[in-house]
Amino acid sequence: MTIETHEIEWRGLRIEVRFNPNWSRAHEEIYGYALAHLELRTIELRGFPLPVTETGYRSQFTPAHLIEREGGPVSFALGWLEAEAFYRPREWDERRMKVAQLSLFD
């Protein structure tokens, strides 16, 4: 099992991208394509929300050929983040501001 680890920067956030291109061999034997596992995790600001997760961590299983078609795990992750931020900007901004704002009751 080969796991690739990459570090990217997206909109000022450092994010770790972990990618296992063949997470399940049994899936490939049954369905004819490899099932990949992609993980995104904020690095410096652990738990800081991203457009694809409220917790700063996201685990996603998807056909490996779809990730490769987008240029690999880094390109796929950047495109995914941008698409979610574009199509749901209000939700993304509200989550980001809620975490960034200090609270008197914390």
N, C-alpha and C positions, 0 to 999 in steps of 0.2 A: 504494500500500500504506500503510494507516494503522495505526500501532502505538500503542496506548495504554500509558502507563506510570503505575502507581499505587504508592504506598507505604502499607503497612498495618502495624499492630502486632498481633501474635498472641502471647499468653502472654509478653509482655515482649521478644519478638524483633521487630526491624524487618525487614520483608520487602518486596522489590520484586516487583511483579506486572506482567509485560509481556504484552500481549494483541494479537494480530493476528487480527481476526475473519474475514478471508478470505485465509488463507494460500495456498490453491491454487484458482485459478479453474478449472483443468482438472478438478479434483475435483468442483466444483459442476456443471460442464457434463455430466460423465459420470454422477454419482450423484444429482444434483438437490439437494444441500445443500452449504453452504460448510463447508470444513474449517478450523477455527481452530487457532492455535498459542498456547499459554499457557505462560509461563515464571515460575517462582518462584525467588528467589535471596535468601539472607540478606544483609543489608547490613552491619551493624556487625561481626558475628562471622562473617566469611566462612568457609564450610565447616562451620558449625555444623549438625548434622543436624536435619531436620524429620521429622515422621511420614511424609511422602511421599518422602523422600530421605535417604540417609546422608551426602551430600556438601554439603548446603546449596543445591543447584541441582537443579531439575527442569524438564524440557522435556516438554510433553504436547500431543499433537494430538488434537482431539476435535471432533465436529460443533458448529458455532457456535451452533445453536439450543438445544443443551443448556446451554451457558453462559448464554445470554440468558434461558432459562427459569428459571434460578436467580437472576436479578437482575443479571447482568453478571459481569465477571471478578473483582471484589473479593468479592462475595458467594459466588461459586463457589469461589474459593480458600479463604476462611475456612471454608466448609462442608466442603470437602475435607480441610483440615487437622484440623478438629474430628472428623470422622468417622474418619479414620485413627488419630488419637490415642485415640479412644474404643474402636475395635474391636481395636486392637493396642497396648494401653497398656504391656505388659511390654517389647516390642521397642523402643518409642519411649523409654521410661525408661532402658533399658540403653544405647541409643545416646547419649542426652543425657548420662548420667552418665559414660560412658567418655570423652567429649570434655571434659567439665567437670573431671574428676579429673586432677590432675597426676601425671606418671609420673617415677620416678627414672631411667628409661632413655631418655628423650627428649632 
